[in-house]
Amino acid sequence: MLQVENLNQYYGGSHILRGLSFTAEPGKVTTLLGRNGVGKTTLLKSLMGVVPTRSGSIQFGGADITKLASYDRVRAGIGYVPQGREIFSRLSVEENLRMGLASRPGSTPIPPRIFEMFPVLKQMLRRRGGDLSGGQQQQLAIGRALAMGPKLLILDEPTEGIQPSIIKDIERAIRALAETGEMAILLVEQYYDFARSLADHYLVMERGEIIARGRGDQMDADGVRDLLSL
């Protein structure tokens, strides 16, 4: 579904991403781990077209999207849940979810599976997004990204600042989405146990490079936790 080849990115004279290559497969969760400042969010902004790619290529569904605008990548089927959620606090839960449908023509209903995964959103449909707890806002952000039926779902630090009970709900939702086989999931995460519980494949970044990769069920044996604490 997603294939990144030799991706390089710079901020001014600083070489931020250094020759990154990896894939994300349908029906699988690919987990990207790394400490703060290693380039994870820059990578996601590059994948979404928020910052232009300096060199390398990004293939999605067999098509080269390296030079596509952000809105065209969304139309192609990439859903993005940014770090910090970035919901529309003054809009209602329903209006936030409908923003996720903006790339689809006509009057498309909100997909029922969003409410099946996150029942609280249906209960709070008329409430303003800003009135929700942090965990509920995270569920709303994920629901908004799912509304357009993505083929690739990118999640940036979905456990940040979230209470443990809702982390479990989010974990179950991500696993259920992967098991449908309908989409590839790229999960960027610092919480090791959460990442390990979901990862089919893992990548570890350090100083803009991928320094380790492998199967999710081998993360402990491969010493991934130690790599994150160096």
C-alpha positions in Angstrom: 0.0 0.0 0.0 2.8 2.5 1.0 6.3 2.3 -0.3 8.9 4.9 0.7 12.3 4.8 -1.1 15.4 6.7 -0.1 13.5 9.7 1.4 15.6 12.7 2.4 14.4 15.9 4.1 16.1 19.0 5.2 15.2 22.1 7.3 17.6 24.8 6.1 21.0 23.2 6.1 20.0 20.5 8.6 19.7 17.0 7.1 16.6 15.7 9.1 15.6 12.5 7.2 18.4 10.4 5.8 17.6 7.9 3.1 14.5 6.3 4.7 13.1 3.3 3.0 10.2 1.1 4.2 6.8 -0.3 3.4 3.4 -0.5 5.1 1.2 -3.4 4.0 -2.6 -3.8 4.0 -4.0 -5.6 7.0 -0.8 -4.9 9.0 0.2 -2.4 11.7 3.7 -1.0 11.0 5.0 0.7 14.1 7.6 3.5 14.0 9.4 4.1 17.3 12.0 6.6 18.4 12.7 9.3 21.0 11.7 12.9 20.6 13.5 14.8 17.9 14.6 11.9 15.7 12.4 13.0 12.8 9.2 10.9 13.2 6.8 13.8 12.8 8.8 15.3 9.9 8.5 11.9 8.2 4.7 12.0 8.6 4.5 15.6 7.3 6.5 14.4 4.3 4.1 11.5 3.7 1.1 13.9 3.9 2.7 16.5 1.6 2.7 19.2 4.4 6.4 19.7 3.6 7.8 19.0 0.1 10.1 16.0 -0.4 13.7 17.0 -1.1 14.6 13.7 -2.7 13.4 10.1 -2.8 10.0 8.7 -3.7 6.7 7.9 -2.0 4.5 5.3 -3.7 0.9 4.7 -2.6 -1.3 2.0 -4.1 1.2 1.7 -7.0 1.1 5.4 -7.9 3.8 7.9 -7.3 2.5 10.6 -4.9 5.8 12.3 -4.1 4.7 15.6 -5.7 1.0 15.5 -4.9 -0.6 18.2 -2.8 -1.9 17.2 0.7 -5.6 17.3 -0.3 -4.9 15.0 -3.3 -3.2 12.5 -1.0 -6.3 12.5 1.2 -8.5 12.0 -1.8 -6.3 9.1 -2.8 -7.1 7.4 0.5 -4.6 8.5 3.2 -6.1 9.3 6.6 -4.0 11.2 9.2 -4.4 11.6 12.9 -1.9 14.3 14.0 0.0 14.5 17.3 -2.1 16.6 19.7 -5.4 15.5 17.9 -6.1 19.0 16.4 -9.8 18.7 16.5 -12.1 21.7 15.9 -12.9 22.6 19.5 -15.8 25.0 18.6 -17.5 22.5 16.3 -19.7 19.7 17.5 -18.6 16.1 17.5 -20.9 15.5 14.5 -19.4 18.5 12.6 -15.9 17.3 13.3 -16.7 13.9 11.9 -18.3 15.5 8.8 -15.1 17.4 8.2 -13.6 14.0 7.6 -16.1 13.5 4.8 -15.1 16.8 3.0 -13.1 14.9 0.4 -16.0 12.7 -0.6 -18.7 14.0 -3.0 -22.3 14.5 -2.1 -24.1 14.0 1.2 -22.3 11.0 2.6 -23.5 9.6 6.0 -21.0 9.1 8.8 -19.9 5.5 8.7 -21.7 3.5 11.5 -18.5 1.6 12.4 -17.1 4.8 13.9 -19.8 4.7 16.5 -19.4 0.9 16.9 -15.7 1.4 17.8 -16.2 4.6 19.8 -19.8 4.6 21.3 -19.1 7.7 23.3 -19.0 9.8 20.1 -22.6 8.9 19.3 -23.6 9.8 22.9 -21.9 13.2 22.5 -22.8 13.9 18.9 -24.1 17.4 19.7 -21.4 18.4 22.2 -18.6 20.7 21.2 -15.3 19.0 20.6 -13.6 21.2 23.1 -15.9 19.9 25.8 -14.6 16.4 25.5 -11.9 14.8 27.6 -8.4 14.3 26.1 -9.1 10.6 25.5 -12.5 11.3 23.9 -10.9 14.0 21.6 -8.4 11.3 20.5 -11.3 9.0 19.7 -12.9 11.8 17.7 -9.7 12.5 15.8 -9.4 8.9 14.8 -13.1 8.8 13.9 -12.7 11.9 11.7 -9.8 10.2 9.8 -11.8 7.1 9.4 -14.9 8.9 8.1 -13.4 9.1 4.6 -12.7 5.4 4.4 -8.8 5.5 4.2 -6.7 2.8 2.6 -3.8 4.0 4.8 -4.3 5.3 8.3 -1.4 7.2 9.9 -1.5 7.8 13.6 1.0 10.1 15.4 1.4 9.4 19.1 -2.2 8.5 19.8 -1.5 7.6 23.4 0.0 11.0 24.4 -1.8 12.3 27.4 -4.5 9.7 27.4 -5.9 7.8 30.4 -5.1 4.0 30.4 -8.7 2.9 29.9 -9.1 4.8 26.7 -5.6 3.6 25.5 -7.1 0.1 25.7 -10.1 1.2 23.7 -7.8 2.7 21.0 -5.7 -0.4 21.0 -8.7 -2.6 20.3 -9.9 -0.3 17.6 -6.6 -0.2 15.8 -6.3 -4.0 15.9 -9.9 -4.4 14.6 -9.2 -2.0 11.7 -6.1 -4.0 10.8 -7.9 -7.3 10.9 -10.4 -6.2 8.3 -7.5 -6.2 5.8 -9.0 -3.0 4.3 -6.2 -0.6 5.2 -2.5 -0.4 6.1 -1.8 1.3 9.4 1.4 3.3 10.2 1.6 3.9 13.9 4.1 6.4 15.3 4.5 5.8 19.1 6.9 6.3 22.0 4.9 4.1 24.5 6.8 0.8 24.0 4.2 -1.6 25.4 1.4 -0.2 23.3 3.5 -0.3 20.2 4.6 -3.9 20.9 1.0 -5.1 21.5 0.0 -3.9 18.0 3.0 -4.2 15.8 3.1 -6.6 12.9 6.3 -4.9 11.8 8.5 -2.4 13.6 10.9 0.4 12.6 13.2 2.3 15.0 14.5 5.7 14.1 17.5 7.5 15.4 18.9 10.8 14.1 16.8 10.7 11.0 17.7 7.1 10.0 16.0 3.7 10.5 18.5 1.8 12.7 16.4 -1.3 13.3 13.5 -3.1 11.8 11.8 -6.5 12.1 8.7 -8.4 13.1 6.6 -7.1 15.9 6.7 -10.4 17.8 10.5 -10.1 17.9 10.7 -6.7 19.5 11.7 -7.9 22.9 14.2 -10.4 21.5 15.7 -7.7 19.3 16.2 -5.4 22.2 14.0 -2.6 20.9 13.3 -1.2 24.3 17.0 -0.8 25.0 17.4 1.0 21.7 14.8 3.6 22.8 16.6 4.2 26.1 20.1 4.8 24.7 
